[in-house]
Amino acid sequence: MKRNTKIIIGALVLIAVTGGVAYGVKVFRDKLTVSLPDYPPVEKSVWLNQNWQPKARDWYHHANQGTLTFIIPYEWFVALEQPVLSIGAAGLLSDPAYLDRYGFIPNSTEGERNENNVLPVGFARGKPMLKPDGTPWLNPQTKQPMSGVGLTCAACHTGRFTYQKTTVLIDGGSALTNLGKIQQGLGISVLFTQHLPFRFERFAERVLGPGASKEAKAELRADLDSAWAQFDVVRKLDNKVADQSIEEGFGRLDALNRFGNTVFALDTGKFENYVGTSAPVHYPRIWNTSWFDWVQYNASLEQPMMRNAGETIGASAKVNLTDPKQGLFASGVEVKTLFEMEQMLAGKQPDADRGFNGLNSPKWPTDILPPIDDALAAKGAVLYKEICQGCHLPPVTSKEFWDSASWLQPNAAGQRYLHVDLKDIKRIGTDAAQAEDMLKRKISVPENLGIKSDGYGFALGELVEKTVNQWYDSQTPPVPDALRQEMNGYRKAGVQAQLAYKVRPLNGIWATPPYLHNGSVPNLYLLLSPVAERPTKFYLGHREYDPVNVGYRYNDELSGGFEFDTTIRGNHNTGHEFNDDRTKSGVIGRGLSPDERRALVEYLKQL
């Protein structure tokens, strides 16, 4: 099998080099190469002031949550070469400039640098890693344990844009990463290392050190074969459900379906639970969300710990779902770290005097972007009150907001949460795939797990709650009930699945393009325009900011980018429409003239 694979790869390389058979070139290009954008250089990077000090920000960017997103050890990740064929050594996969092309932000913190945070924002080096059979993953030469490596909250929830050679970085914003492509690139890199002798030798020297024994190299090769077998399982499953899937592209992820695939298919071995990525969503902004009564676009989760632990498990933190002897639901989830991260996001109970005081929404940087037209924005403020405020509430800086009936009464712990209204999909008219697919998905769960529901969202909720409770119970001494309540955010592990999407305050909306929950509208001006004026196709992956229309550049082709086709289910750009034809589905308000749209956009820059 190895020899055949080498022959195939060699033949494809020969075809590509000589320009021989067109079909062979296409196979090589589509399956064994990763097409990525090339971005122009920037002169400086600026973190906006959002109430986080540099050292705290740095910790949040690289705090280990227990994720093992990349399946392989950290020591492998930093030793693998890029998924390109070359006569000599290729650059390293972990080169920050190379990972930047996938959308991962090079670490540019003002805090202290260490071995962990030389990786991009949102990467964490974890604890010693175990092999799939539960044994320690040791370096074959040194016999020292190797570490895990995975993505953190910050990988998906740190935004950026570029304006005139300055990159603006936004904590809690919407990432521009392409997780599908980094997974493809990692798989190809492992495959090339496995089958190309010179590449394997370079890899072995980086991992094992110079002069490693033949036995150590043989063990390393066996581990590499085992790792590829795991990649291959996912590759084959993805091929099996390809007709159900749509491409996520830059800045989007079908997180809920991916999480279910990890937990209910890969971790349990019940591959019939594996489904396609049918409903990608735009990475949501996360400032202030700690104080919302429900989170997720379809308001499916109530408790902060459930949200964070579920995200961690979905990003491949190990959970024992198969071996009762090892303790069912025992996991690598770093629950204490998740609690500390949530405290940083939340701050103290917000009120009219101190406002939201954890992670704040960003303010329009007038020293970088063109100044706001205050006179035009004043006209937009009037329109906001008429058109937007009924759903999205008054500005968070206003007395009206803090006096709003949307603030619920204090609970037993004295905390108040903001009720975020839900809008029926038939009324709002936006793409229904995310809410529909969560509601309709059914899963098969091993009986010994004690999970009662076969509805995906509810079963996932039960699994995450059991995992967190197992952690609480396994501590020495067990976590007392009062502290559990605090770590859970004084909220129940509520789950719901409704055909509706939530609305939230719009502070910082200017910093989070593209728009609608699936990212199907490139900028704010187009979001306020009739659906007929929104582009049917456009490109995601551009980083250059458009301060006039408030969004990324989108209407020119981007080599290696993602062509967004809004005619596909999951990608529809319908709904949330302002149009005088009130008979149309998804029309929520009267038509706005171009001047009114401009005024409203100008005002939204101030929020």
Summary of the structure (lengths in Angstrom):
residues: 607
radius of gyration: 24.5
end to end distance: 59.7
largest distance: 76.1
contacts: 1978
relative contact order: 0.11
helix: 39%
strand: 13%
